[in-house]
Amino acid sequence: MLTLDKTADKAILQRTLLLWGLKPVQASLSEISDITIDTAVDRASGVEVCHTMLIMQDGKGWAFPAADKTEAETNAGAMRDFLAITA
């Protein structure tokens, strides 16, 4: 789960591994430099897999799976609007 908090100027990513919660990852909202769509094709099934990506200034990225490309684009648009990042 991703929380974008303008008041605290933080992006907080809650992570899980199987059933266990991992330590949340945090970054300042000002560290987010871009929001993109990552698309790949699963070699085994041939299905297109899409993720919304938050790209940080240091080059690291946080990936968020989407059901399809339309959902990934919708999520990216909402995040860009909230953070006032131009495409």
Secondary structure, DSSP 4 states (H G I P E B T S, - for coil): -EEEETTTTEEEE--EETTEEPPPEEEEGGGEEEEEEEEEE-TTT--EEEEEEEEETTS-EEEEEESSHHHHHHHHHHHHHHHT---
